[in-house]
Amino acid sequence: HGMKRARARRDAGRTRQDIVTLVKRQLTREIAEGRFRGSLEAVKREIDRRVKERMIMSRNNNYTRLATASP
């Protein structure tokens, strides 16, 4: 979990668009390495989920546990 926090601190100054770009790049790498399998829909959902999580964590590091509990 420490990695996520560190990344969130770096993300603090970034715009949502920057984060979307980073997440897409990260996912592309994972797909290339075969770590992420799924349809285009699944990929889009995953991007949304990660961007949302990173936005929450970079904006306010106090209620992360509460906010990122994904359904």
Secondary structure, DSSP 8 states (H G I E B T S, - for coil): -HHHHHHHHHHTTS-HHHHHHHHHHHHHHHHHTT-----HHHHHHHHHHHHHHHHHHHH-SSSHHHH----
